Amino acid sequence: MGFFMIDLSIIIPHYNSTVSLKKLLHTIPDKREIQVLVIDDNSDKEEQKNIEKLKRDFERKNVVFLKNDTGKKGAGTCRNIGMSHAQGEWLLFADADDFFVENFYQVVQKYLHSNNDVVFFKPTSIEMDTGKLSDRHVSYAELIDNYAKTKSRAAELSLRYRFVVPWSKLIKRKLIQDHSILFDEVIASNDVMFSTKVGYYLKNFEVSDETIYCVTRNKGSLTMTISNETFESRLNVFIRRYNFLKKRLNKEDFFTLQLNGMEHLLDSLQFGFKKFISVLVRLKKNQIKIFDKKLLNPVTLFKKIQLYFNKLKIQKKYSEFEE
């Protein structure tokens, strides 16, 4: 790409999804100020052939195909490889089965010369099997709405530390470099500590009610699939995140976040009572609060239970399609 100034690097981990990857790439403008990095996570042999075909059919100078040859699989590893090759002043992250909305780059351009470390955008989402609006984006959109309306400290803390996905936010690459922030190279929740550290170290930020990104819900996706291995990975990351924030935030801010291990404890019941006890012991050992005082409110408790069982229902629905 010569010595031309690159404004934006878009990092895309990929595994066995060339059809959706092609759709995603078509939503990114062919501009030399945009660097697109696709990192394949050792897709199956047939998919490798499809990738080669995609390279030939999709010959663009601003799209670079890389391969994860580290010996350690996972989206976190691929994202770290992407960041090591990134040249843009700003970073955007995308998953290969998602896509950017029409004219997203015109929205992003407004912030490329700002002094922000991060710009948060309202995402949207769809169910891939029906094409209908999904709810995967709702909690993140609410974080932006709440901050935009109140500008309160509580809303800011939630935005910083509960927007745990890497997509739908524009991140200054210098922030990542200055604080040596990397993704965890784990099977699940690889993005949680990355986003937590970005939230902690950022100084200047903005929120936008415009949408640049659509996340999808797919049959059998990792987000929908719960196994003991993914559960353990998520629990370990949660414990690290809890301790990271407890150590660094003042007591008032940490209390305001109301982090607790209740959801992980409930999830452990899927693996039996013995697992439940072992998780309870680990949470206690790490001095992690389990019960949220807000649950003393019957309305809040009912909503929490309803959300939890809705999540289990969705997980069951999508796990039926796993091979």
Protein Blocks (a to p, Z undefined) as FASTA:
>chain_A
ZZadcfbdcddddehilklmmmmmmmpccdfkbccddddehiafklmmmmmmmmmmmgcf
kbccdddfeopacjklmmmmmmmmpcbfbdcdddfkbccdehklmmmmmmmmccbfbdcd
ddddddfklopacfklmmmmmmmmmmmmnopaklmmmmmmmmmbfghiacdfklmmmnop
acdddfbhklmmmmmmmmmmpmbdcddfbdfbdcdddehiaklpccfklmmmmmmmmmmm
mmmmmmmmcfklmmmnopafklmmmmmmmnojklmmmmmmmmmmnopafbdfklmpmklm
mmmmmmmmmmmmmmmmmmmmpZZ
